[in-house]
């Protein structure tokens, strides 16, 4: 993974910024019960000290810790009935522009966690819409992790019933590995990319709950083959729904917002079912 995406496990320069107040917080790892000898993405720096079996075990440990923290996030969000959507893509696929249009169309409370290696430019754009936003700069890292999201949530404090959009770092490799506690994963796939992108990065597309084929307004100017891209996608994820969308022209936006509403209704049903046992009288049927 390191040789593919250039990620470093060093989080000494990762910073969270609250746009509304200007607060900046260091994002060193938290609540890791076992010391890390090497991060899952840092073994290029220390591989000479570790054998393959040790590296695999260390990777499992890092991911297992992240998964535990993701479950904490999921429980926290469910307790407040907040729908969290993890938006992932390669750089330049249109995540921020899509969010701007989505926030303008959405009629309920929402919040945004912005992930980038550096700058607050995307978060500044989101703040201009009037939406509460927290920026997470990962520094040398190329993905968000569950504890980064947790710290962002504590400052964002999305209200009950809100939709939380997590714009992950632009990367089709590492973000696929890290559960953030989201309800659903949305992968953007731009027509400015190759049709075979899903087959080149199968882990990302295999885990998608929805794929948005973005920038379709550019199709008249490109040689992109939509049918070939859908065949490649459904080779790795046969049942994933696909929406063709243009944030610039508005094509497909209504279908996208309808999908979010359906996810919210489905999640709400699950949250209610999870709370149901506590409402039954003691000794009642299960």
For each residue, the residues with C-beta under 8 A, 3 or more apart:
1: 4 5 7 40 41 173 174 177
2: 5 6 7 8 41 42 43 44
3: 6 44
4: 1 173
5: 1 2 41 142 171 173 174
6: 2 3 142
7: 1 2 41 140 141 142 143 174
8: 2 39 41 42 45 140 141
9: 36 38 39 40 41 42 141
10: 13 39 42 139 140 141
11: 14 27 28 29 138 139 140 141
12: 28 139
13: 10 137 139 140
14: 11 26 27 28 136 137 138 139 141 148
15: 24 25 26 27 136 137 139
16: 24 25 27 134 135 136 137 148 151 152 155
17: 22 23 24 25 120 123 134 135 136 137
18: 21 22 23 24 134 155 156
19: 22 120 123 124 127 133 134 135
20: 127 132
21: 18
22: 17 18 19
23: 17 18 155
24: 15 16 17 18
25: 15 16 17 151 155
26: 14 15
27: 11 14 15 16 136 138 147 148 151
28: 11 12 14
29: 11 32 36 145 147
30: 147 150 151
31: 69 147
32: 29 35 36 65
33: 65
34: 61 65
35: 32
36: 9 29 32 39 58 61 62
37: 46 50 54 58
38: 9 42 43 45 46 49 50 55 58
39: 8 9 10 36 42 43 62
40: 1 9 43 58 59 62 63 177
41: 1 2 5 7 8 9 141 142 174
42: 2 8 9 10 38 39 45 46
43: 2 38 39 40 46 47 50 55 58
44: 2 3 47
45: 8 38 42
46: 37 38 42 43 49 50
47: 43 44 50 55
48:
49: 38 46
50: 37 38 43 46 47 54 55 58
51: 54 55
52: 55 56
53: 56 57
54: 37 50 51 57 58
55: 38 43 47 50 51 52 58 59
56: 52 53 59 60
57: 53 54 60 61
58: 36 37 38 40 43 50 54 55 61 62
59: 40 55 56 62 63
60: 56 57 63 64
61: 34 36 57 58 64 65
62: 36 39 40 58 59 65 66
63: 40 59 60 66 67 177 178
64: 60 61 67 68
65: 32 33 34 61 62 68 69
66: 62 63 69 70 145 146 147 178 179
67: 63 64 70 71 146 179
68: 64 65 71 72
69: 31 65 66 72 73 145 146 147 150 181
70: 66 67 73 74 146 178 179 180 181
71: 67 68 74 75 181
72: 68 69 75 76 146 150 181
73: 69 70 76 77 84 146 149 150 153 180 181
74: 70 71 77 78 84 181 182 183
75: 71 72 78 79
76: 72 73 79 80 150 153 181
77: 73 74 80 82 83 84 153 164 181 183
78: 74 75 81 82 267 270 271 274
79: 75 76
80: 76 77 158 159 160 162
81: 78 160 161 267 268 271
82: 77 78 158 160 161 162 163 164
83: 77 162 163 164 183 260 263 264 267
84: 73 74 77 164 166 180 181 182 183
85: 163 164 165 166 182 183 184 185 186 260 263
86: 166 168 175 180 182 184 185 186
87: 95 98 99 165 166 167 168 186 188
88: 168 171 172 175 176 185 186 187 188 204
89: 93 94 95 170 172 187 188 189 190 214
90: 93 170 171 172 190 193 197
91: 170 171
92: 170 190 192
93: 89 90 170 188 189 190 192 193 214 215
94: 89 97 98 188 190 214 215 247
95: 87 89 98 99 167 170 188
96: 99 100 122 125 126 167
97: 94 100 101 247 248
98: 87 94 95 101 102 188 212 214 245 247 256
99: 87 95 96 102 103 112 126 165 167
100: 96 97 103 104 125 126 129 247
101: 97 98 104 105 247 250 253
102: 98 99 105 106 165 253 256 257 260
103: 99 100 106 110 112 126 129 131 165
104: 100 101 129
105: 101 102 253 257
106: 102 103 110 163 257 260
107:
108: 161 162 163
109: 158 159 161 162 163
110: 103 106 131 158 162 163 164 165
111: 131 132 133 134 156 158 162 163 164 165
112: 99 103 123 126 131 132 133 134 164 165 166 167
113: 133 134 136 144 149 152 153 156 164 165 166 167
114: 120 122 123 126 133 134 135 136 167
115: 136 138 143 144 148 166 167 168 169
116: 119 120 121 122 135 136 137 138 169 170
117: 137 138 139 140 141 142 169
118: 137 139
119: 116 122 137
120: 17 19 114 116 123 124 135 137
121: 116 124 125
122: 96 114 116 119 125 126 135 167
123: 17 19 112 114 120 126 127 133 134 135
124: 19 120 121 127 128
125: 96 100 121 122 128 129
126: 96 99 100 103 112 114 122 123 129 131 133
127: 19 20 123 124 130 131 133
128: 124 125
129: 100 103 104 125 126
130: 127
131: 103 110 111 112 126 127
132: 20 111 112 156 158
133: 19 111 112 113 114 123 126 127 156
134: 16 17 18 19 111 112 113 114 123 152 155 156
135: 16 17 19 114 116 120 122 123
136: 14 15 16 17 27 113 114 115 116 144 148 149 152
137: 13 14 15 16 17 116 117 118 119 120
138: 11 14 27 115 116 117 141 142 143 144 148 169
139: 10 11 12 13 14 15 117 118
140: 7 8 10 11 13 117
141: 7 8 9 10 11 14 41 117 138 145 169
142: 5 6 7 41 117 138 169 171 173 174 175
143: 7 115 138 168 169 171 174 175 177 178
144: 113 115 136 138 148 149 166 168 169 175 178 180
145: 29 66 69 141 148 149 178 180
146: 66 67 69 70 72 73 149 150 178 179 180 181
147: 27 29 30 31 66 69 150 151
148: 14 16 27 115 136 138 144 145 151 152
149: 73 113 136 144 145 146 152 153 166 180 181
150: 30 69 72 73 76 146 147 153 154 181
151: 16 25 27 30 147 148 154 155
152: 16 113 134 136 148 149 155 156
153: 73 76 77 113 149 150 156 157 158 164
154: 150 151 157
155: 16 18 23 25 134 151 152
156: 18 111 113 132 133 134 152 153 164
157: 153 154
158: 80 82 109 110 111 132 153 162 164
159: 80 109 162
160: 80 81 82
161: 81 82 108 109
162: 80 82 83 108 109 110 111 158 159
163: 82 83 85 106 108 109 110 111 260 264
164: 77 82 83 84 85 110 111 112 113 153 156 158
165: 85 87 99 102 103 110 111 112 113
166: 84 85 86 87 112 113 115 144 149 180 182
167: 87 95 96 99 112 113 114 115 122
168: 86 87 88 115 143 144 171 175 180
169: 115 116 117 138 141 142 143 144 175
170: 89 90 91 92 93 95 116
171: 5 88 90 91 142 143 168 174 175
172: 88 89 90 175 176 197 201 204
173: 1 4 5 142 176 201 203 204
174: 1 5 7 41 142 143 171 177 178
175: 86 88 142 143 144 168 169 171 172 178 204
176: 88 172 173 201 203 204 207
177: 1 40 63 143 174 203
178: 63 66 70 143 144 145 146 174 175
179: 66 67 70 146 182
180: 70 73 84 86 144 145 146 149 166 168
181: 69 70 71 72 73 74 76 77 84 146 149 150
182: 74 84 85 86 166 179 185
183: 74 77 83 84 85 263 267
184: 85 86 209 210 263
185: 85 86 88 182 207 208 209 210
186: 85 86 87 88 208 209 210 211 212
187: 88 89 204 205 208 210 211 212
188: 87 88 89 93 94 95 98 211 212 214
189: 89 93 193 197 198 205 211 212 213 214 229 233
190: 89 90 92 93 94 193 213 214 215
191: 213 214 215 216 218 219 222 224 226 229
192: 92 93 215 218 222 224
193: 90 93 189 190 197
194: 197 200
195: 224 225 228 229 232
196: 199 200 228 229 232
197: 90 172 189 193 194 200 201 205 229 232
198: 189 201 202 205 229 232 233 235 236 237
199: 196 202 232 235 236
200: 194 196 197
201: 172 173 176 197 198 204 205
202: 198 199 205 206 236
203: 173 176 177 206 207
204: 88 172 173 175 176 187 201 207 208
205: 187 189 197 198 201 202 208 211 233 236 237 240
206: 202 203 236 237
207: 176 185 203 204
208: 185 186 187 204 205 211 237 240
209: 184 185 186 240
210: 184 185 186 187 240 241 242 243 259
211: 186 187 188 189 205 208 233 237 240 241 242 243
212: 98 186 187 188 189 242 243 245 252 256
213: 189 190 191 216 226 229 242 243 244 245
214: 89 93 94 98 188 189 190 191 245 246 247
215: 93 94 190 191 192 218 246 247 248
216: 191 213 219 244 245 246 251 252
217: 246 248 249 251
218: 191 192 215 221 222
219: 191 216 222 224 226
220:
221: 218
222: 191 192 218 219
223:
224: 191 192 195 219 229
225: 195 228 229
226: 191 213 219 229 230 244
227: 230 231
228: 195 196 225 231 232
229: 189 191 195 196 197 198 213 224 225 226 232 233
230: 226 227 233 234 242
231: 227 228 234 235
232: 195 196 197 198 199 228 229 235 236
233: 189 198 205 211 229 230 236 237 240 242
234: 230 231 237 238 240
235: 198 199 231 232 238
236: 198 199 202 205 206 232 233
237: 198 205 206 208 211 233 234 240
238: 234 235
239:
240: 205 208 209 210 211 233 234 237
241: 210 211 259
242: 210 211 212 213 230 233
243: 210 211 212 213 252 255 256 259
244: 213 216 226 251 252
245: 98 212 213 214 216 251 252 253 255 256
246: 214 215 216 217 249 250 251 252
247: 94 97 98 100 101 214 215 250 253
248: 97 215 217
249: 217 246
250: 101 246 247 253
251: 216 217 244 245 246
252: 212 216 243 244 245 246 255 256
253: 101 102 105 245 247 250 256 257
254: 257 258
255: 243 245 252 258 259
256: 98 102 212 243 245 252 253 259 260
257: 102 105 106 253 254 260 261
258: 254 255 261 262
259: 210 241 243 255 256 262 263
260: 83 85 102 106 163 256 257 263 264
261: 257 258 264 265
262: 258 259 265 266
263: 83 85 183 184 259 260 266 267
264: 83 163 260 261 267 268
265: 261 262 268 269
266: 262 263 269 270
267: 78 81 83 183 263 264 270 271
268: 81 264 265 271 272
269: 265 266 272 273
270: 78 266 267 273 274
271: 78 81 267 268 274 275
272: 268 269 275 276
273: 269 270 276
274: 78 270 271
275: 271 272 278 279
276: 272 273 279 280
277: 280 286
278: 275
279: 275 276
280: 276 277 284 285 286
281: 284
282:
283:
284: 280 281
285: 280
286: 277 280
